[in-house]
């Protein structure tokens, strides 16, 4: 997926109390979820939608599954992202990121290693930058890309740089929730020369335009923690 980021500024995206972006366990965990979220145009409370010119829009909506409000991400030969500022989260203090996600429909034949098939039902990008220079670390649920595979790609004549890792793929069960985590702090220091940038943002992506197929995925929450939950990282940590 060719991610669409914009400058993460407090003026554009402030932390929303509606998104529960507050420590669930003070000093240990910061959670962002959708329990009190509402639809806000093409995005949801606290997030900003970004689409792609001349391409149909992916749809982001709030739904209930087993009584819990979650984010649904759907695309039909489409693409789209939603952006959320996390400048208020100290990633030095909370370097571990974990999230609960699920995929019901994968974009058929999609492969993050092939620019002509570069679709993902869901990708979680943590990055920084401006309109003319962007860089991010991405954790993606691919289709045929081998699990554990990682790579680096440039888009937009080199203006957009993405370091990515395939966390899950078609070999994982559909319509089933998974909790995954990574040492985000370590990954960010690796790609940003040993330091974590201050102005960071989360970008969630859903796309199926290259394969001309469709996708459906869900996200319940993203957490930033001071300690790992499982001791296993989703990324290679090169």
MOHU-V907481 format. One record per backbone hydrogen bond with DSSP energy under -0.5 kcal/mol. NH is the residue of the N-H (numbers start at 1). CO is the residue of the C=O. If there is no record, write none. Layout:
NH,CO / NH,CO
This chain:
3,1 / 5,3 / 8,129 / 9,7 / 12,9 / 13,9 / 17,15 / 19,16 / 20,17 / 21,16 / 22,20 / 22,31 / 24,29 / 25,29 / 28,25 / 29,25 / 30,224 / 31,22 / 32,222 / 33,19 / 34,220 / 36,18 / 37,34 / 40,43 / 43,40 / 45,38 / 47,44 / 48,83 / 50,81 / 55,52 / 56,77 / 58,79 / 59,74 / 60,42 / 60,58 / 61,72 / 63,61 / 63,70 / 65,68 / 68,65 / 70,63 / 71,219 / 72,61 / 72,70 / 73,217 / 74,59 / 75,215 / 77,213 / 79,56 / 80,206 / 81,50 / 82,204 / 83,48 / 84,202 / 86,200 / 89,86 / 90,88 / 91,89 / 93,90 / 94,90 / 96,225 / 97,182 / 98,223 / 99,180 / 100,221 / 101,99 / 101,178 / 102,218 / 104,216 / 105,216 / 108,106 / 110,107 / 111,117 / 114,111 / 115,113 / 117,114 / 119,117 / 121,141 / 122,141 / 123,205 / 124,139 / 125,123 / 125,203 / 126,137 / 127,125 / 127,201 / 128,135 / 130,133 / 134,159 / 135,128 / 136,161 / 137,126 / 138,163 / 139,124 / 140,138 / 140,165 / 141,122 / 142,140 / 142,168 / 144,110 / 148,166 / 149,146 / 151,164 / 153,162 / 155,160 / 159,156 / 160,155 / 161,134 / 161,159 / 162,153 / 163,136 / 164,151 / 164,162 / 165,138 / 166,149 / 167,140 / 167,165 / 168,140 / 170,143 / 172,169 / 175,103 / 178,101 / 180,99 / 180,178 / 182,97 / 184,95 / 184,182 / 185,95 / 187,183 / 188,184 / 189,185 / 190,186 / 191,187 / 192,188 / 193,190 / 194,189 / 195,192 / 197,195 / 200,198 / 201,127 / 202,84 / 203,125 / 204,82 / 205,123 / 206,80 / 207,120 / 208,78 / 209,78 / 212,208 / 213,208 / 215,75 / 216,105 / 217,73 / 218,102 / 219,71 / 220,100 / 221,100 / 222,32 / 223,98 / 224,30 / 225,96 / 226,28 / 234,181
